[in-house]
């Protein structure tokens, strides 16, 4: 159910990544929004490799230690 009856319901999924680019740590946000209450067929996780390649970055593997 939408918080505003005049606006359609949207479902948003987000992934935050800690990456290294040119020796510095940065964050990347990947977000996928789908109309309705169900998640989209395409998940943010499906876009991680493409986002890293486009940013010229590598995933900081220490960020995965707590996962």
Rosetta blueprint (number, residue, H / E / L):
1 X L
2 X L
3 X L
4 X L
5 X L
6 X L
7 X L
8 X L
9 X L
10 X E
11 X E
12 X E
13 X E
14 X E
15 X E
16 X E
17 X E
18 X E
19 X E
20 X E
21 X E
22 X L
23 X L
24 X E
25 X E
26 X E
27 X E
28 X E
29 X E
30 X E
31 X E
32 X E
33 X E
34 X E
35 X E
36 X L
37 X L
38 X L
39 X L
40 X L
41 X L
42 X L
43 X L
44 X H
45 X H
46 X H
47 X H
48 X H
49 X H
50 X H
51 X H
52 X H
53 X H
54 X H
55 X H
56 X L
57 X L
58 X E
59 X E
60 X L
61 X H
62 X H
63 X H
64 X H
65 X L
66 X L
67 X L
